[in-house]
Amino acid sequence: MTEINTTPDILAPVTVATMLEQGQQQFERAQIYFGHGTTSAWDEAVYLLSYVLDLPPDADRSLLSEELTDQQQADIQALYQRRVDERIPAPYLTGTAWFCGLPFAVDERVIIPRSPVAELVYNGFAPWCEAAPARVLDLCTGSGCIGIACAYAFEHAQVVLSDISTDALAVATINIEQHQVGNRVRALQSDLFDGLGGQCFDLIVSNPPYVDAADLAEMPDEYQHEPELALASGFDGLDFTRRLLREAEQYLTEEGVLVVEVGNSWVALEQAFPQVPFIWLEFSEGDAGVFVLTRNQLLEHRESFA
C-alpha cells in the first residue's frame, strides 16, 4: 500500500531577488517604455522596490537574499501593477527622482529630471567656467533640480530658478526647502527673461521645451503624464530656443556662459543657424544635444539670431 504524504509543502521564502525578477518579467511582457531615469526592466523594478523598502540608490547586493514580509510583497506588487496598467513613469509613482545623486520631489506638475547636464554640474562646467560662477540662472527650472544641484556644486553662488509655470515653481519651492538652500536659491516666475528685472548671471543653464511637433505626436504613453508646456516648442522644437538666443546676451556678465539642452532638435538648430559655432558637448553615457555659447559669441552673431 502506497503511503500518503500528509506533510504540507513548505513554500520557498520570497526574497528581494525574487521580487526583482518578478518585476523584470512583468515589465518585459507589458513592453513598457523606459526613459525617465532607467533604461531596462530590471532597473525599473529596482527603482520601485527600493522605494518601498526605503533603500538608498547604492544599496549593497547582499540585500538580494533578504526575505520580504507579505505586506512588503503586496506594496511592491501594487506599484509594479500601476506601472503596467497606467503607464505612469516610476518617479511619479514614488514622488521622487534622482539628479546629480540628490533626491528631488516630483509630480505631474513638472517633467522628470533626466538631463545629461548633470555631468556638467559634477565637473563644475569646466572648462567653460574658468572660475566658480557667483550667480547662476536655471531657466525653465521645472523641479529646480539643475539649479539646486548647482548650489551644491558652487557653495558660494546665488542661484535663481525661473519658470513660466506657477505649478512648476511650487514643486521647485518644495525642493528648495527640502535641500535647505533657501538662503542662496530662490524661485521666480518668468516668461523667458521678462520677470528677472535685468539681472545678470555668470552662468545660464536651460533645459527648455524642445520637442518638435512630429516627435510629440509619437511619444510613448509615459510622456503623456508630463506637462506638455515643458516639452513642446513648435513645429521644429525651437520656438523657445530662438527667443533665448536673441535675448540671452543681455542677461550674461562679460565672461558669462550659456548652456542649453535641445535634444534631438540639435539638427534643426544647426540648419537654422549654420553660421553660428555651437559647441556641442560629449558625455560619458553617449548623450548629446547640449550646446555652449559664450556671451561674446552671442554678441558676435546677434544679427543671425535677430
C-alpha positions in Angstrom: 0.0 0.0 0.0 1.4 3.4 -1.0 2.0 5.7 1.9 0.3 9.1 1.6 2.4 12.1 2.5 0.3 14.4 4.6 3.1 16.9 5.3 2.3 20.3 3.5 4.8 21.7 1.0 7.0 24.4 2.5 6.9 27.4 0.3 10.2 28.9 -0.6 10.7 32.4 1.0 10.1 35.4 -1.2 13.3 37.5 -1.3 14.3 40.8 -2.8 15.8 38.9 -5.7 12.5 37.1 -6.3 10.5 40.3 -6.4 13.0 41.9 -8.7 12.9 39.0 -11.1 9.1 39.1 -11.0 9.0 42.8 -11.8 11.5 42.4 -14.6 9.4 39.7 -16.3 6.2 41.7 -15.7 7.6 44.8 -17.3 9.1 43.0 -20.3 5.8 41.2 -21.0 4.0 44.5 -20.8 6.6 46.3 -23.1 6.5 49.5 -21.0 8.8 52.3 -22.1 11.9 53.3 -20.1 13.1 56.8 -20.4 12.6 58.6 -17.1 15.7 57.6 -15.2 16.1 53.9 -16.0 16.9 52.0 -19.2 15.8 48.5 -18.5 13.0 46.4 -16.9 15.4 45.2 -14.2 16.4 48.8 -13.3 12.8 49.9 -13.2 12.0 47.0 -10.8 14.9 48.0 -8.6 13.7 51.6 -8.6 10.2 50.8 -7.4 11.3 48.1 -4.9 13.9 50.4 -3.4 11.2 53.0 -2.8 9.0 50.5 -0.9 11.9 49.2 1.2 13.5 52.7 1.7 16.8 51.6 0.2 19.5 54.0 -1.0 20.4 54.1 -4.7 23.7 52.4 -3.8 22.2 49.6 -1.7 24.5 46.5 -1.3 23.8 43.4 -3.4 23.8 41.3 -0.2 20.2 42.6 0.3 19.1 40.4 -2.6 18.8 37.4 -0.3 16.7 39.3 2.3 13.2 37.8 2.9 10.2 40.1 2.4 7.1 40.3 4.5 3.6 39.7 3.0 2.9 43.4 3.3 6.2 44.4 1.6 5.4 42.0 -1.3 1.9 43.4 -1.6 3.2 47.0 -1.7 5.8 46.3 -4.3 3.4 44.3 -6.5 0.9 47.2 -6.3 3.5 49.6 -7.7 4.5 47.2 -10.4 0.9 46.8 -11.4 0.2 50.5 -11.6 3.4 51.0 -13.6 2.0 48.5 -16.2 -1.7 49.4 -16.1 -1.4 53.2 -16.1 1.9 53.7 -17.8 2.9 56.2 -15.2 6.7 56.8 -15.0 8.2 55.3 -11.9 9.3 58.7 -10.4 5.7 59.9 -10.4 4.7 56.7 -8.6 7.3 57.3 -5.9 7.2 61.1 -5.8 11.0 61.2 -6.0 13.5 61.5 -8.8 17.3 61.5 -8.6 19.6 64.1 -10.2 23.3 64.5 -9.5 23.0 61.9 -6.8 20.4 64.1 -5.0 16.7 63.3 -4.4 14.1 65.7 -5.7 10.3 65.8 -5.2 8.4 65.4 -8.4 4.8 65.0 -9.6 2.9 65.6 -12.8 3.4 69.4 -12.5 7.0 69.0 -13.7 8.9 66.9 -16.1 11.1 64.1 -14.6 14.8 65.0 -14.3 16.9 63.1 -16.8 19.2 65.7 -18.3 22.8 65.0 -19.2 23.6 68.4 -17.8 24.1 66.5 -14.5 27.6 65.5 -15.8 28.4 69.2 -16.4 27.4 70.0 -12.8 29.6 67.2 -11.5 32.5 68.7 -13.4 31.8 72.3 -12.4 31.1 73.2 -16.0 34.8 73.1 -16.8 36.4 74.3 -18.9 33.7 76.7 -19.8 33.5 78.4 -16.4 37.1 79.3 -15.6 36.1 80.5 -12.1 33.2 79.3 -10.0 30.1 81.4 -11.0 28.8 83.8 -8.4 25.4 84.0 -10.0 23.6 81.1 -11.7 20.2 81.1 -13.5 18.4 77.8 -14.1 16.0 78.8 -16.8 12.8 76.6 -17.3 13.7 75.1 -14.0 10.8 72.6 -13.5 11.6 70.8 -10.3 14.6 73.0 -9.7 17.0 70.1 -9.9 19.7 71.7 -12.1 19.8 75.0 -10.1 19.8 73.3 -6.7 22.5 70.9 -7.9 24.5 74.0 -9.0 24.0 75.4 -5.5 25.7 72.2 -4.1 28.5 72.4 -6.7 29.2 76.1 -6.2 28.8 76.7 -2.5 29.0 80.5 -2.6 26.8 81.0 -5.7 23.4 82.8 -5.6 21.0 80.8 -7.8 17.7 81.8 -9.4 15.2 79.2 -10.5 12.8 80.6 -13.1 9.8 79.1 -14.9 6.7 80.4 -16.6 4.6 77.7 -14.8 3.5 78.6 -11.2 2.8 74.8 -10.8 6.4 74.0 -11.5 7.6 76.7 -9.2 5.5 75.3 -6.4 7.4 72.0 -6.8 10.8 73.8 -7.1 10.0 75.6 -3.8 9.4 72.3 -2.1 12.8 71.2 -3.2 14.4 74.4 -2.1 13.0 73.7 1.4 13.9 70.0 1.4 17.5 70.8 0.5 17.7 73.7 2.9 19.2 76.1 0.3 16.7 78.9 0.7 19.5 81.3 1.8 21.1 81.1 -1.7 18.4 79.8 -4.0 15.1 81.5 -4.9 12.3 80.8 -7.4 10.9 83.4 -9.7 8.1 83.3 -12.2 9.3 84.5 -15.6 8.4 84.0 -19.3 12.0 83.7 -20.5 13.7 86.8 -19.0 10.6 89.0 -18.6 10.4 88.5 -14.9 14.0 88.8 -14.0 14.3 92.6 -13.8 17.6 93.0 -15.8 19.6 90.7 -13.6 22.9 89.3 -15.0 24.4 85.9 -14.5 27.8 84.3 -14.9 26.1 81.0 -15.9 22.7 80.5 -17.5 21.7 76.8 -17.8 18.5 75.9 -19.6 16.7 72.6 -20.3 13.8 74.3 -22.1 10.9 72.7 -24.1 12.4 71.4 -27.3 10.3 68.6 -28.6 9.1 69.2 -32.2 5.6 68.5 -33.3 6.3 65.2 -35.1 8.2 63.7 -32.1 5.5 65.0 -29.7 2.8 63.1 -31.6 4.7 59.9 -31.5 5.9 59.9 -27.9 5.1 56.8 -25.7 2.3 56.8 -23.3 4.6 57.5 -20.3 5.3 61.1 -21.6 1.6 61.9 -21.7 1.8 62.3 -17.9 4.3 65.1 -18.2 3.2 68.7 -18.7 3.1 69.5 -22.4 4.2 73.1 -21.6 7.6 71.7 -20.6 8.0 69.5 -23.7 6.5 71.1 -26.9 8.1 74.0 -28.6 6.6 74.4 -32.1 7.0 72.7 -35.4 10.7 72.2 -35.2 11.1 72.3 -31.4 13.0 75.6 -31.4 10.3 78.3 -30.7 11.7 78.9 -27.2 15.4 78.4 -28.1 15.2 81.1 -30.8 13.9 83.6 -28.3 16.6 82.5 -25.8 19.4 83.1 -28.3 18.1 86.5 -29.2 17.9 87.7 -25.6 20.5 85.8 -23.5 23.5 88.1 -24.0 21.6 90.9 -22.2 21.5 88.7 -19.1 25.0 87.4 -19.0 28.0 89.0 -17.4 31.0 89.9 -19.6 32.6 86.4 -19.2 29.2 84.7 -19.0 28.3 81.3 -20.5 25.1 79.9 -21.8 24.4 76.1 -21.7 21.3 74.8 -23.4 19.8 71.4 -23.9 17.9 70.9 -27.2 17.9 67.1 -27.5 17.0 65.8 -30.9 16.3 69.3 -32.2 20.0 70.0 -32.5 19.8 69.1 -36.2 17.2 71.7 -36.8 19.2 74.3 -34.8 22.3 73.7 -36.9 20.2 74.1 -40.0 18.5 77.3 -38.7 21.8 78.9 -37.8 24.6 77.4 -39.9 27.0 80.3 -39.3 26.9 80.0 -35.5 29.7 78.0 -33.9 27.7 76.0 -31.5 29.9 73.9 -29.2 28.2 70.5 -28.9 29.2 68.7 -25.8 30.1 65.0 -25.5 29.0 62.9 -22.5 30.4 59.7 -21.0 27.0 58.0 -21.4 26.7 58.9 -25.0 24.1 61.6 -24.6 24.0 64.6 -27.0 22.1 67.7 -27.8 23.6 70.2 -25.4 25.5 73.3 -26.6 27.6 76.0 -25.1 27.9 79.6 -26.3 29.7 82.4 -24.6 28.3 85.9 -24.3 30.9 87.1 -26.8 29.7 84.5 -29.3 26.1 85.6 -28.8 27.1 89.2 -29.4 29.1 88.3 -32.5 26.1 86.5 -34.0 23.4 88.9 -32.8 22.2 89.6 -36.3 21.7 85.9 -37.1 19.5 85.5 -34.1 17.5 88.6 -34.8 
